[in-house]
């Protein structure tokens, strides 16, 4: 019969294994969601609106949008990483402007 300590060690190992599987599944799900969003042109704002959570009037209006993820930036404050990456890759700021 296993000891209490041995069973506790097994429990810890099983919990660690379960967490790794959960993280792997979540990564796969996120990749699938991003692909569907890109395929259908869905943005995070679209999801919020569909969920009944309209942007508040005090929220700044998006001026730039990441075409890959749908993330947006108002043009105020610190430049987000996605914006910098696109500019460093040779894209112009104008190419990232939100189209009406």
C-alpha positions as CSV (number, residue, x, y, z in Angstrom):
1,X,0.0,0.0,0.0
2,X,1.4,3.4,-0.9
3,X,2.3,5.9,1.7
4,X,0.5,9.2,2.2
5,X,3.6,11.1,0.9
6,X,3.7,8.9,-2.2
7,X,0.0,9.6,-3.0
8,X,0.5,13.3,-2.4
9,X,3.4,13.2,-4.9
10,X,1.3,11.4,-7.4
11,X,-1.5,14.0,-7.0
12,X,1.0,16.9,-7.5
13,X,2.3,15.2,-10.7
14,X,-1.2,14.6,-12.0
15,X,-2.2,18.2,-11.3
16,X,0.9,19.4,-13.2
17,X,0.1,17.1,-16.1
18,X,-3.5,18.3,-16.2
19,X,-2.4,21.9,-16.2
20,X,0.0,21.3,-19.1
21,X,-2.8,19.7,-21.1
22,X,-5.2,22.5,-20.2
23,X,-2.6,25.1,-21.5
24,X,-2.0,23.1,-24.7
25,X,-5.7,22.9,-25.3
26,X,-6.2,26.6,-24.6
27,X,-3.3,27.5,-27.0
28,X,-5.0,25.5,-29.7
29,X,-8.4,27.0,-29.1
30,X,-6.9,30.5,-29.2
31,X,-5.2,29.8,-32.5
32,X,-8.5,28.5,-33.9
33,X,-10.4,31.5,-32.7
34,X,-7.9,34.0,-34.1
35,X,-8.0,32.2,-37.5
36,X,-11.8,32.4,-37.5
37,X,-11.7,36.0,-36.5
38,X,-9.3,36.8,-39.3
39,X,-11.2,34.8,-41.9
40,X,-14.5,36.5,-41.1
41,X,-13.0,40.0,-40.3
42,X,-14.2,39.9,-36.7
43,X,-12.6,42.3,-34.2
44,X,-12.5,42.4,-30.5
45,X,-14.9,45.3,-30.6
46,X,-17.3,43.2,-32.7
47,X,-17.3,40.6,-30.0
48,X,-17.9,43.1,-27.3
49,X,-20.8,44.6,-29.2
50,X,-22.3,41.1,-29.9
51,X,-22.0,40.4,-26.2
52,X,-24.1,43.5,-25.4
53,X,-21.1,45.5,-24.1
54,X,-20.9,48.6,-26.2
55,X,-17.8,50.8,-25.8
56,X,-18.4,53.6,-23.3
57,X,-18.5,57.1,-24.6
58,X,-15.3,57.9,-22.6
59,X,-13.4,55.3,-24.5
60,X,-11.1,56.7,-27.2
61,X,-12.0,55.9,-30.8
62,X,-9.7,53.5,-32.5
63,X,-7.5,55.2,-35.1
64,X,-5.2,52.2,-35.9
65,X,-6.0,48.5,-36.2
66,X,-3.8,45.4,-36.3
67,X,-5.0,43.5,-39.4
68,X,-3.8,40.2,-38.0
69,X,-5.4,40.3,-34.6
70,X,-8.0,43.1,-34.7
71,X,-6.4,44.9,-31.8
72,X,-6.8,48.6,-32.0
73,X,-5.0,51.8,-30.7
74,X,-6.4,55.3,-30.5
75,X,-3.0,56.9,-31.4
76,X,-2.7,58.3,-27.9
77,X,-0.2,57.1,-25.3
78,X,2.5,54.5,-25.7
79,X,2.6,52.7,-29.0
80,X,1.5,49.1,-28.6
81,X,3.9,46.3,-29.5
82,X,1.8,45.2,-32.5
83,X,2.0,48.7,-34.0
84,X,5.8,48.9,-33.5
85,X,6.2,45.5,-35.1
86,X,4.3,46.5,-38.2
87,X,6.3,49.8,-38.6
88,X,9.6,47.9,-38.1
89,X,8.5,45.5,-40.8
90,X,8.3,48.4,-43.2
91,X,4.6,49.1,-43.1
92,X,3.4,52.7,-43.0
93,X,1.2,54.2,-40.3
94,X,-1.4,54.9,-43.0
95,X,-1.7,51.3,-43.8
96,X,-2.8,50.6,-40.2
97,X,-5.4,53.3,-40.1
98,X,-9.0,52.1,-39.4
99,X,-11.0,52.2,-42.6
100,X,-14.5,53.7,-42.3
